[in-house]
Amino acid sequence: MVVALILVLVAVGSVAFHLLSPWWWTPIASNWSYIDHTIIITFWITGVVFVAIILFMAYCVFRYRYRKDRRAEYEPENKKMEWWLTGLTSVGVAAMLAPGLFVWNQFVSVPEDAAKIEVVGEQWQWSFRYPGKDGVLGTTDPRNITPENPFGLNPNDPKGQDDVLVQGPEARLPLDKPVKVLLRAKDVLHDFYVPQFRAKMDLVPGMITYFWITPTRTGTFDVLCAELCGLGHHVMRGKVVVEPESEFQAWLQEQPTFAQSLARAGTGTPDINLASSEGGSEPLERLLK
Ligand SMILES: [Cu+2]
């Protein structure tokens, strides 16, 4: 009797915890409510099955409890029941997987008018690139990566000259505008994850992955790396600020383009003769003394 009661309590407690726990999702900030729907479908299916099985166990423990004058029957096979269980399990699993396939198809079917942002991951930081005035991201090659050209842009590609580079961990996106997020890794696997967007995607070295999103709410949202990528994985954080189009454009204007950052870095041959260099390297000279 006690065991049966405990089992009933486990079922009731689990449902109550699910409904009352404070660790529910953060409010959504994108168009991907479909993702939430698929999770809710999964919760319903697994929840109903969980409660049914636990209650059935409680019933059996109580109903068929030990009595001196009663003997268990031995029935190792029951074809009819096996068919039923196999059938119901298949339907349940299919019902959990099918919505995901539809959502995935939409997740990677980018609308024609989507703007672009590129996310670059490396141990252990994020940086971002916008296509600039021409709307086209310039070509890149890992062989071009230098301290002056951390994005590895092709310096001879005219389409890359106006690309806007954001080296800090904060990206911005305009409100209510679809955007294609292209992802690139410099070293190992990373995963770009913004919980409020209900969107995440792996960054795979040697590959450009993508998804699309329409931010539907202004605010500042955390970017997490969701793929164990080494010692500093837990500090690989960033921010995405969603703001009205006009504010976004004003911010974008202030960020350096590739051409500007190259000009700022000089010709790309660092001056190592500290004694003869002027101005810029003075703090370094002081440090070395
Ligand atoms: Cu990472």
Residues whose N, C-alpha, C, O or C-beta is under 5 A from the ligand:
A	BS01	CU	L189 H190 D191 C225 E227 C229 M236
